[in-house]
Amino acid sequence: MIFVPVLTPDEAVADIPNGASIMIGGFAGGGQPFELVRALARRGARDLTIITNNISVHDNTDLLAQRGLIRKAIASFPVPASESAPSALDRLFKAGQIEVETVPQGTLAERIRAGGAGLGGFYTPTGVGTLAAEGKEVRIIDGREYLFERPIRADFALIRAFQADTMGNLIYRGTARNFNPVMATAADIVICQVEEIVPVGALDPERIATPGIYVDRLCIVARE
């Protein structure tokens, strides 16, 4: 029987190198692996490419920018909506020190899904006629314009679930079922923060959203 290593957050991210690409689950803070993000900031690996839905002071992802660890951000909401409270990433982007790729939210989710499914890309009408279309192939399908979007994969994914068993099977709760499950399929090494680890057989098979074959490391963190 396979058992997934159970580590502290700092141990779990200890081998993330400079230049790594990292997916971070969560949606506006909901379901984000807070302790893994903090551990990544303490780790101090630099020149990172961060792939996440949003980067915010409130969910700690901006801490990575504050410490100068991000080279590129790929996100749907990389900066705050209000200019009255700019984030560190916002300031660095305006100063030309960080590259930012803004991706429509549904397109971001589908690009990650395509990466996990081994697809070469997909066509979507989202973004046609906007800055999002620059440099992309445009195809007419049934009289409508579509953009070709490429898949996204990463070296690491930091995700959050509610429960895991010792084989790494995951159950999510509430808003954690946003980007976390799809990111678990699209990274070479998947590190998951959970509230509880139970024996094999204790989880309802009908509720398992991520099979353990995708999960490489677990860490237990009490619910905040």
C-alpha positions as CSV (number, residue, x, y, z in Angstrom):
1,M,0.0,0.0,0.0
2,I,1.3,3.5,-0.9
3,F,1.5,6.1,1.8
4,V,2.0,9.7,1.0
5,P,4.7,11.5,3.1
6,V,3.3,13.8,5.9
7,L,5.5,16.8,6.4
8,T,5.5,20.2,8.0
9,P,4.7,23.1,5.6
10,D,8.4,24.1,5.6
11,E,9.6,20.6,4.9
12,A,7.0,20.2,2.1
13,V,8.4,23.2,0.2
14,A,12.0,22.8,1.1
15,D,13.1,21.6,-2.3
16,I,11.4,24.2,-4.4
17,P,14.2,25.8,-6.4
18,N,14.8,29.2,-7.9
19,G,13.0,29.6,-11.2
20,A,10.2,27.1,-10.4
21,S,6.7,27.5,-11.7
22,I,4.1,27.1,-8.9
23,M,0.3,26.8,-9.0
24,I,-1.5,28.1,-5.9
25,G,-5.1,27.0,-5.3
26,G,-7.8,29.2,-3.9
27,F,-10.3,31.9,-5.0
28,A,-10.2,35.3,-3.3
29,G,-8.7,33.6,-0.3
30,G,-11.3,30.8,-0.1
31,G,-9.6,27.4,-0.1
32,Q,-6.1,28.8,-0.4
33,P,-3.2,26.8,1.3
34,F,-2.2,29.7,3.6
35,E,0.5,27.9,5.5
36,L,2.1,26.5,2.4
37,V,2.3,30.0,0.9
38,R,3.8,31.3,4.1
39,A,6.3,28.5,4.1
40,L,7.2,29.2,0.4
41,A,7.8,32.9,1.4
42,R,10.1,31.7,4.2
43,R,11.8,29.3,1.8
44,G,12.9,32.3,-0.2
45,A,13.3,30.7,-3.7
46,R,13.4,33.4,-6.2
47,D,12.5,34.1,-9.9
48,L,9.2,32.2,-9.4
49,T,6.4,32.0,-11.9
50,I,3.2,32.0,-9.8
51,I,0.0,30.7,-11.4
52,T,-3.1,31.5,-9.3
53,N,-6.6,33.1,-9.6
54,N,-5.8,36.2,-7.6
55,I,-2.9,37.8,-5.8
56,S,-3.9,39.6,-2.7
57,V,-2.6,41.1,0.5
58,H,-5.4,39.4,2.4
59,D,-4.6,35.8,1.3
60,N,-0.8,36.1,1.7
61,T,0.1,35.5,-2.0
62,D,1.3,39.2,-2.1
63,L,3.8,38.2,0.6
64,L,5.8,36.5,-2.2
65,A,5.9,39.8,-4.1
66,Q,6.8,41.8,-1.0
67,R,9.9,39.6,-0.6
68,G,10.9,39.9,-4.2
69,L,10.4,36.2,-5.1
70,I,8.1,36.5,-8.1
71,R,9.5,36.9,-11.6
72,K,6.1,36.4,-13.4
73,A,2.5,36.1,-12.3
74,I,-0.2,34.4,-14.3
75,A,-3.6,35.3,-12.8
76,S,-7.1,36.5,-13.4
77,F,-6.9,39.2,-10.7
78,P,-3.2,39.9,-10.2
79,V,-3.7,43.3,-8.6
80,P,-6.4,44.9,-6.3
81,A,-9.5,46.4,-7.8
82,S,-8.9,49.7,-5.9
83,E,-5.8,51.8,-6.5
84,S,-6.2,53.3,-3.0
85,A,-4.5,50.2,-1.5
86,P,-1.9,48.9,-4.0
87,S,-0.3,45.6,-3.4
88,A,3.4,44.9,-3.6
89,L,2.9,43.1,-6.9
90,D,1.0,46.0,-8.3
91,R,3.8,48.4,-7.4
92,L,6.5,46.1,-8.8
93,F,4.5,45.6,-12.0
94,K,4.1,49.3,-12.6
95,A,7.9,49.7,-11.9
96,G,8.6,47.1,-14.6
97,Q,10.1,44.6,-12.2
98,I,7.5,41.8,-12.5
99,E,5.9,40.3,-15.6
100,V,2.2,39.9,-15.4
101,E,-0.1,37.8,-17.7
102,T,-3.8,38.5,-17.0
103,V,-6.0,35.6,-18.1
104,P,-9.8,35.5,-18.0
105,Q,-10.9,33.4,-15.1
106,G,-12.7,30.7,-17.1
107,T,-9.8,30.6,-19.6
108,L,-7.3,30.2,-16.8
109,A,-9.3,27.2,-15.3
110,E,-9.6,25.6,-18.7
111,R,-5.9,26.1,-19.6
112,I,-5.0,24.4,-16.3
113,R,-7.5,21.6,-17.0
114,A,-6.0,21.2,-20.5
115,G,-2.5,20.9,-19.0
116,G,-3.7,18.2,-16.7
117,A,-5.5,16.3,-19.4
118,G,-2.5,16.4,-21.8
119,L,-4.3,18.5,-24.4
120,G,-2.5,20.7,-26.8
121,G,-4.9,23.6,-26.3
122,F,-8.4,24.8,-27.1
123,Y,-10.5,27.5,-28.8
124,T,-12.6,30.0,-26.9
125,P,-14.4,33.2,-27.9
126,T,-13.4,34.9,-24.6
127,G,-11.1,37.7,-25.2
128,V,-11.7,38.2,-28.9
129,G,-11.1,41.8,-29.9
130,T,-9.3,42.7,-26.6
131,L,-5.7,42.8,-25.4
132,A,-6.1,39.2,-24.5
133,A,-6.1,38.3,-28.2
134,E,-2.7,39.8,-28.9
135,G,-0.3,37.3,-30.5
136,K,-2.8,34.5,-30.5
137,E,-4.2,32.4,-33.4
138,V,-7.7,33.4,-34.3
139,R,-10.0,30.9,-36.1
140,I,-13.5,31.4,-37.5
141,I,-15.8,28.5,-36.4
142,D,-19.4,28.6,-37.5
143,G,-19.0,32.3,-38.3
144,R,-17.7,33.3,-34.9
145,E,-14.1,34.2,-33.9
146,Y,-12.3,32.1,-31.4
147,L,-8.8,32.4,-29.8
148,F,-6.5,29.5,-29.4
149,E,-5.3,29.1,-25.8
150,R,-2.4,26.9,-24.8
151,P,-2.4,24.6,-21.8
152,I,-0.6,25.5,-18.5
153,R,1.4,23.1,-16.4
154,A,3.7,23.8,-13.4
155,D,6.6,22.3,-11.6
156,F,4.7,22.4,-8.3
157,A,1.1,22.9,-7.1
158,L,0.3,24.1,-3.6
159,I,-3.3,23.2,-2.9
160,R,-5.7,22.8,0.1
161,A,-8.3,20.2,0.9
162,F,-10.4,19.3,4.0
163,Q,-9.4,15.6,4.5
164,A,-6.9,13.2,3.1
165,D,-6.3,9.5,3.7
166,T,-2.9,8.0,4.0
167,M,-2.9,7.2,0.3
168,G,-3.4,10.9,-0.6
169,N,-7.1,10.7,-1.7
170,L,-8.6,14.2,-1.1
171,I,-12.0,15.5,0.0
172,Y,-12.7,19.2,-0.4
173,R,-15.1,21.4,1.5
174,G,-17.0,24.5,0.4
175,T,-15.0,27.0,-1.7
176,A,-11.9,24.9,-1.7
177,R,-13.4,23.1,-4.7
178,N,-12.4,26.0,-6.9
179,F,-9.0,25.8,-8.5
180,N,-7.5,23.2,-6.2
181,P,-8.8,20.0,-7.8
182,V,-7.8,21.0,-11.3
183,M,-4.4,22.2,-10.2
184,A,-3.8,18.8,-8.6
185,T,-3.8,17.3,-12.1
186,A,-1.5,19.8,-13.8
187,A,1.8,19.9,-11.8
188,D,4.8,17.6,-11.5
189,I,4.7,17.7,-7.7
190,V,1.5,18.3,-5.8
191,I,1.7,19.4,-2.1
192,C,-1.6,19.5,-0.2
193,Q,-2.5,21.2,3.1
194,V,-5.3,19.4,4.9
195,E,-7.0,19.6,8.2
196,E,-7.1,15.9,8.9
197,I,-5.6,12.7,7.7
198,V,-7.6,9.5,8.2
199,P,-6.9,5.8,7.5
200,V,-7.5,4.3,4.1
201,G,-11.2,3.3,3.8
202,A,-12.4,6.1,6.2
203,L,-13.3,8.5,3.3
204,D,-16.6,8.1,1.4
205,P,-15.4,7.1,-2.1
206,E,-18.3,9.1,-3.6
207,R,-16.8,12.3,-2.1
208,I,-13.2,11.9,-3.2
209,A,-12.5,14.6,-5.7
210,T,-8.7,14.1,-6.2
211,P,-7.4,10.5,-6.3
212,G,-4.2,9.9,-4.4
213,I,-2.2,9.2,-7.5
214,Y,-2.0,12.9,-8.0
215,V,-0.7,13.8,-4.5
216,D,2.9,13.7,-3.6
217,R,3.1,15.3,-0.1
218,L,0.6,16.1,2.7
219,C,0.8,18.5,5.6
220,I,-1.7,18.9,8.5
221,V,-2.7,22.5,9.3
222,A,-5.5,23.4,11.7
223,R,-8.4,25.3,10.2
224,E,-8.0,29.1,10.5
